[in-house]
Amino acid sequence: MGELRIIAAGSGGQGILFLGRLIAYGGMIEGKQVTWFPSYGAEMLGGTANCTIVLSDEMIGSPVVRNPEILIVMNSASLKRFESRLQPGGLLLFDSSLIPSPGIRPDVRALAVPASDLAASLRKSGTPGPPGTQVKSANMVILGALLAATGILKEESLLQALEEVTPQRRKKALEENRAALMKGIDSVEDKKSNHH
């Protein structure tokens, strides 16, 4: 694999940093060299939150990621801000529930994942929040989609990372996140099987 650079971005509160931490932790479980570098700033307040993740088989020279191979965006502002930095031939994963029709560069692969809608469909109660509200666990759906689309980590590693990173007191969240992760994996697997 060499070195794989990822930028994940969205608005504060979408769990972008947690998503990045899980990828890095999963990489650690698999014995890879990893860096996880969150970017806070005035942007956190309703603006964009982002983090960079590097997974590598060798020592990592720098945690700074200018031109990632993979870009994960969960809102339009993040797409605008980072899309130009994605390497040609790179993979753009976006939450198509929140970014309905992005004008995507022709030189990148794009994977539309209706992460927020899929996450909302997992809510048993069926009481959707007001439109436009952040759907918890959409970040896990998109992470599952990333896994299924790229195979950068094993499913078990990610589930183990989730188990270890989630605090004891949040075991209910763990179940929800696990379900959302599987939902994301299935959404891509279904697409693949429909194409064959």
KEDOZA-895664 format. One record per residue (C-alpha): residue number from 0; x, y, z; residue in three letters. Coordinates in Angstrom, 1 decimal. Each point is the difference from the previous one (the first is absolute). Last residue first. Layout:
BEGIN
<NUM <X Y Z> "ala">
...
REM end
This chain:
BEGIN
<195 <-22.2 -7.2 -11.9> "his">
<194 <-1.0 3.6 0.6> "his">
<193 <-2.8 -0.9 2.4> "asn">
<192 <2.5 -1.9 2.1> "ser">
<191 <2.3 3.0 0.4> "lys">
<190 <-2.9 2.3 1.0> "lys">
<189 <-1.1 -2.5 2.6> "asp">
<188 <3.5 -0.2 1.4> "glu">
<187 <0.1 3.8 0.2> "val">
<186 <-3.2 0.3 2.0> "ser">
<185 <0.9 -3.1 2.0> "asp">
<184 <3.3 1.5 1.3> "ile">
<183 <-1.9 3.2 1.0> "gly">
<182 <-2.7 -2.0 1.8> "lys">
<181 <2.7 -2.0 1.8> "met">
<180 <1.5 3.2 1.3> "leu">
<179 <-3.4 1.3 1.1> "ala">
<178 <-0.7 -3.2 1.9> "ala">
<177 <3.4 0.3 1.8> "arg">
<176 <-0.6 3.6 0.7> "asn">
<175 <-3.4 -0.7 1.6> "glu">
<174 <1.4 -2.8 2.1> "glu">
<173 <2.9 2.1 1.1> "leu">
<172 <-2.3 2.9 0.8> "ala">
<171 <-1.8 -2.3 2.5> "lys">
<170 <3.4 -0.9 1.5> "lys">
<169 <0.7 3.6 0.8> "arg">
<168 <0.9 -0.3 3.6> "arg">
<167 <2.8 -2.4 -0.9> "gln">
<166 <1.7 2.7 -2.2> "pro">
<165 <0.1 -0.7 -3.7> "thr">
<164 <3.6 -0.2 -1.3> "val">
<163 <0.6 -3.7 0.8> "glu">
<162 <-3.3 -1.3 -1.5> "glu">
<161 <0.2 2.2 -3.0> "leu">
<160 <3.6 -1.1 -0.6> "ala">
<159 <-1.1 -3.6 0.2> "gln">
<158 <-2.7 0.6 -2.5> "leu">
<157 <2.5 1.7 -2.3> "leu">
<156 <2.5 -2.8 0.3> "ser">
<155 <-2.7 -2.6 -0.6> "glu">
<154 <-1.1 1.8 -3.3> "glu">
<153 <3.5 -0.2 -1.3> "lys">
<152 <1.6 3.3 -1.0> "leu">
<151 <0.7 1.7 -3.3> "ile">
<150 <-2.6 -2.3 -1.7> "gly">
<149 <-0.8 2.9 -2.4> "thr">
<148 <-3.7 0.1 -0.7> "ala">
<147 <-1.2 -2.2 2.9> "ala">
<146 <2.2 1.9 2.5> "leu">
<145 <-1.0 3.4 -1.3> "leu">
<144 <-3.7 -1.0 0.1> "ala">
<143 <0.4 -1.1 3.7> "gly">
<142 <1.6 3.4 0.7> "leu">
<141 <-2.9 1.8 -1.7> "ile">
<140 <-2.5 -1.9 2.2> "val">
<139 <2.1 0.7 3.1> "met">
<138 <0.0 3.8 -0.7> "asn">
<137 <-3.8 -0.1 -0.5> "ala">
<136 <0.0 -1.3 3.6> "ser">
<135 <-2.0 2.9 1.4> "lys">
<134 <-2.0 1.9 -2.5> "val">
<133 <0.7 3.6 0.0> "gln">
<132 <-3.1 2.1 -0.3> "thr">
<131 <-0.9 1.3 -3.4> "gly">
<130 <-3.6 -0.9 0.2> "pro">
<129 <-1.4 -0.1 3.6> "pro">
<128 <0.8 -3.3 1.7> "gly">
<127 <-1.4 -3.2 -1.4> "pro">
<126 <-2.2 -2.0 2.3> "thr">
<125 <0.1 -3.5 -1.4> "gly">
<124 <0.6 -1.5 3.5> "ser">
<123 <2.3 -2.6 -1.4> "lys">
<122 <2.6 2.4 -1.3> "arg">
<121 <1.8 -2.0 -2.5> "leu">
<120 <-1.7 1.8 -2.9> "ser">
<119 <1.6 3.3 1.2> "ala">
<118 <3.4 -1.5 -0.5> "ala">
<117 <-0.9 -1.0 -3.5> "leu">
<116 <-1.3 3.5 -0.7> "asp">
<115 <3.1 1.6 1.5> "ser">
<114 <2.3 -2.2 -1.9> "ala">
<113 <-1.5 0.3 -3.5> "pro">
<112 <3.3 -1.2 -1.4> "val">
<111 <1.1 1.4 -3.3> "ala">
<110 <3.4 -1.5 -1.1> "leu">
<109 <2.0 2.2 -2.3> "ala">
<108 <3.1 -1.1 -1.9> "arg">
<107 <2.1 3.0 -1.0> "val">
<106 <1.1 1.5 -3.4> "asp">
<105 <-3.5 1.2 -1.0> "pro">
<104 <-0.1 2.5 2.9> "arg">
<103 <-3.4 -0.3 1.8> "ile">
<102 <-2.7 2.6 -0.3> "gly">
<101 <-1.7 -0.9 3.2> "pro">
<100 <-3.6 -1.0 -0.3> "ser">
<99 <-1.8 -0.8 3.3> "pro">
<98 <2.7 0.9 2.6> "ile">
<97 <-1.9 -0.8 3.3> "leu">
<96 <-1.6 -3.3 -0.8> "ser">
<95 <2.8 -0.7 -2.5> "ser">
<94 <2.5 -0.2 2.8> "asp">
<93 <3.3 -0.1 -2.0> "phe">
<92 <2.8 -2.3 -0.7> "leu">
<91 <2.6 1.3 -2.5> "leu">
<90 <2.6 -2.5 -1.1> "leu">
<89 <3.2 1.1 -1.8> "gly">
<88 <0.8 -0.4 -3.7> "gly">
<87 <1.3 3.6 0.0> "pro">
<86 <1.0 0.8 3.6> "gln">
<85 <-2.5 1.7 2.2> "leu">
<84 <1.0 3.6 0.8> "arg">
<83 <-2.6 1.6 -2.3> "ser">
<82 <-2.8 -1.7 2.0> "glu">
<81 <1.1 1.4 3.3> "phe">
<80 <-1.8 3.3 0.7> "arg">
<79 <-3.0 -0.4 -2.3> "lys">
<78 <-0.6 -3.6 1.3> "leu">
<77 <0.4 1.2 3.5> "ser">
<76 <-2.6 2.8 -0.4> "ala">
<75 <-2.4 -2.5 -1.7> "ser">
<74 <-0.1 -2.3 3.0> "asn">
<73 <1.1 -3.5 1.0> "met">
<72 <3.2 -0.3 -2.0> "val">
<71 <2.4 -3.0 -0.1> "ile">
<70 <3.1 0.6 -2.2> "leu">
<69 <2.3 -2.9 -1.0> "ile">
<68 <3.3 0.1 -1.8> "glu">
<67 <0.8 3.2 1.9> "pro">
<66 <1.8 3.0 -1.3> "asn">
<65 <1.2 2.3 2.8> "arg">
<64 <0.3 -2.4 2.9> "val">
<63 <2.2 1.0 2.8> "val">
<62 <0.7 -2.9 2.4> "pro">
<61 <3.6 0.0 -1.3> "ser">
<60 <2.7 -2.5 -0.7> "gly">
<59 <-2.0 -3.1 0.8> "ile">
<58 <2.2 -3.1 0.8> "met">
<57 <-1.0 -2.9 -2.2> "glu">
<56 <-3.0 -2.1 -0.7> "asp">
<55 <-2.2 3.1 0.0> "ser">
<54 <-3.3 1.4 1.1> "leu">
<53 <-0.3 3.8 0.0> "val">
<52 <-3.1 1.8 1.4> "ile">
<51 <-0.9 3.6 -0.3> "thr">
<50 <-2.7 1.7 2.0> "cys">
<49 <-2.8 2.4 -0.7> "asn">
<48 <-2.6 2.1 1.7> "ala">
<47 <-1.9 2.5 -2.0> "thr">
<46 <-2.1 2.9 1.2> "gly">
<45 <-2.8 -0.4 2.6> "gly">
<44 <2.4 1.2 2.7> "leu">
<43 <3.0 -2.1 -0.8> "met">
<42 <1.2 2.4 -2.7> "glu">
<41 <1.6 2.3 2.6> "ala">
<40 <2.7 -2.6 0.1> "gly">
<39 <0.2 -3.7 0.1> "tyr">
<38 <2.1 -2.2 -2.3> "ser">
<37 <0.4 -3.6 1.1> "pro">
<36 <3.2 -1.9 -0.9> "phe">
<35 <-0.1 -3.7 0.0> "trp">
<34 <3.3 -1.8 -0.8> "thr">
<33 <0.5 -3.7 -0.6> "val">
<32 <2.7 -2.6 -0.5> "gln">
<31 <-1.7 -3.3 -0.7> "lys">
<30 <-0.2 -3.0 2.4> "gly">
<29 <-3.6 -1.0 -0.8> "glu">
<28 <-1.2 1.3 3.3> "ile">
<27 <1.8 3.3 -0.7> "met">
<26 <-1.9 0.3 -3.3> "gly">
<25 <-3.3 -0.5 1.9> "gly">
<24 <1.1 2.7 2.4> "tyr">
<23 <0.7 2.4 -2.9> "ala">
<22 <-3.3 -0.7 -1.7> "ile">
<21 <-1.8 0.3 3.3> "leu">
<20 <1.6 3.3 0.8> "arg">
<19 <-1.1 1.4 -3.4> "gly">
<18 <-3.6 -0.9 0.6> "leu">
<17 <0.2 1.5 3.5> "phe">
<16 <1.4 3.2 -1.5> "leu">
<15 <-2.9 0.1 -2.5> "ile">
<14 <-2.7 -0.6 2.6> "gly">
<13 <-2.6 2.2 -1.7> "gln">
<12 <0.1 2.5 2.8> "gly">
<11 <2.2 2.6 -1.6> "gly">
<10 <-0.7 0.0 -3.7> "ser">
<9 <1.6 -2.3 -2.4> "gly">
<8 <3.5 -1.1 -1.1> "ala">
<7 <2.0 -3.2 -0.3> "ala">
<6 <3.4 0.2 -1.7> "ile">
<5 <1.8 -3.3 -0.8> "ile">
<4 <3.5 -0.9 -0.9> "arg">
<3 <1.1 -3.5 -0.8> "leu">
<2 <3.6 -1.1 0.1> "glu">
<1 <1.6 -3.1 -1.5> "gly">
<0 <-2.9 -2.4 -0.6> "met">
REM end
